[in-house]
Structures are given as C-alpha cells and as structure tokens.
Amino acid sequence: MLELIPLFTAILKICIGVRIVAFTSTNHRIKPIYSILAVVFVAYFLGSAVSILVKGQLVTLSELILTIILTVLIMIAQGNLAELFRGIGK
C-alpha cells in the first residue's frame, strides 16, 4: 500500500493541473494576477507529478492528504482559482 502513495499523489497532481488548464471563463472578468497564479499552479503540479513519476521523488502521507484536499477544492471550484481564493459558494 505504501508504494502506491507516490502514484496516487502524481495522478491527483495531474488532475489538478489539467482541471486548471481546462477552465473556461464565460461570464467572468479575467484578472492578470489569477492568470499568473494559474500558470504557476499548473507548472508546479505538473512538474511535481513528472518528478514523482520519473525521478521517484519521495512522497509522504501528509502530502497525499493535502493533495486530496486541494484536488477536491479545485474540482468544486471547477478550476476557477479566483473562486477558490474568494471562497466557494459566496
């Protein structure tokens, strides 16, 4: 079971990166700070996933738990980082 922690973490990080990239803004004003933040998030999460899968980077259980929480929040916000930082449901 412990050997699956890095795989699950990498898959979740890929899901986060893809969901942020797939966000389409229909009725929202796009602010440059959120666009820059989205690029940083995507670069970090996809880069981290590649590092885990290719280099065998060590992953702790706490990192997996935080990644699960962040994945759920990103999916609820439908990839909208502005909504995530403003608060979901406001």
C-alpha positions as CSV (number, residue, x, y, z in Angstrom):
1,M,0.0,0.0,0.0
2,L,2.8,2.4,0.8
3,E,4.3,2.0,-2.7
4,L,1.1,3.4,-4.2
5,I,1.2,6.7,-2.3
6,P,3.5,8.3,-4.9
7,L,1.4,7.1,-7.8
8,F,-1.9,8.4,-6.2
9,T,-0.2,11.7,-5.5
10,A,1.1,12.1,-9.0
11,I,-2.3,11.2,-10.5
12,L,-4.0,13.7,-8.3
13,K,-1.5,16.4,-9.2
14,I,-2.0,15.7,-12.9
15,C,-5.8,16.1,-12.3
16,I,-5.3,19.4,-10.6
17,G,-3.1,20.7,-13.4
18,V,-5.5,19.5,-16.2
19,R,-8.5,20.9,-14.4
20,I,-7.0,24.4,-14.1
21,V,-5.9,24.3,-17.7
22,A,-9.4,23.2,-18.8
23,F,-11.2,26.1,-17.0
24,T,-13.1,28.3,-19.4
25,S,-14.2,31.7,-18.4
26,T,-17.6,32.6,-19.9
27,N,-19.1,35.3,-17.8
28,H,-16.1,36.2,-15.7
29,R,-13.6,39.1,-15.9
30,I,-10.1,37.7,-16.2
31,K,-7.6,39.4,-13.9
32,P,-3.9,39.1,-14.7
33,I,-3.0,38.0,-11.2
34,Y,-5.2,35.0,-11.4
35,S,-3.8,34.1,-14.8
36,I,-0.3,34.2,-13.5
37,L,-1.3,32.2,-10.4
38,A,-2.9,29.6,-12.7
39,V,0.3,29.3,-14.7
40,V,2.3,28.9,-11.5
41,F,-0.1,26.2,-10.2
42,V,-0.1,24.3,-13.4
43,A,3.7,24.4,-13.7
44,Y,4.2,23.3,-10.1
45,F,1.6,20.5,-10.1
46,L,2.5,19.0,-13.5
47,G,6.2,19.4,-12.8
48,S,5.9,17.8,-9.4
49,A,3.9,14.9,-10.9
50,V,6.6,14.3,-13.6
51,S,9.3,14.4,-10.9
52,I,7.4,11.8,-8.8
53,L,6.8,9.5,-11.7
54,V,10.2,9.8,-13.4
55,K,12.7,10.5,-10.7
56,G,10.9,8.6,-7.9
57,Q,10.7,11.7,-5.6
58,L,9.7,10.7,-2.1
59,V,6.1,11.5,-1.1
60,T,4.8,11.5,2.4
61,L,1.3,10.5,3.5
62,S,0.7,14.1,4.6
63,E,1.5,15.4,1.1
64,L,-1.0,12.9,-0.3
65,I,-3.7,14.1,2.2
66,L,-3.1,17.7,1.3
67,T,-3.2,16.9,-2.4
68,I,-6.5,15.1,-2.0
69,I,-8.0,18.1,-0.1
70,L,-6.7,20.5,-2.8
71,T,-8.0,18.3,-5.6
72,V,-11.5,18.3,-4.0
73,L,-11.4,22.1,-3.7
74,I,-10.2,22.6,-7.3
75,M,-12.9,20.3,-8.6
76,I,-15.6,22.0,-6.6
77,A,-14.4,25.4,-7.9
78,Q,-14.4,23.9,-11.4
79,G,-10.8,25.0,-11.9
80,N,-11.6,28.6,-11.1
81,L,-8.8,29.8,-8.9
82,A,-10.4,33.2,-8.3
83,E,-13.4,31.5,-6.9
84,L,-11.2,29.2,-4.8
85,F,-9.5,32.2,-3.2
86,R,-12.6,34.3,-2.8
87,G,-14.4,31.4,-1.1
88,I,-16.5,28.7,-2.7
89,G,-20.2,29.4,-2.6
90,K,-20.1,33.1,-1.8
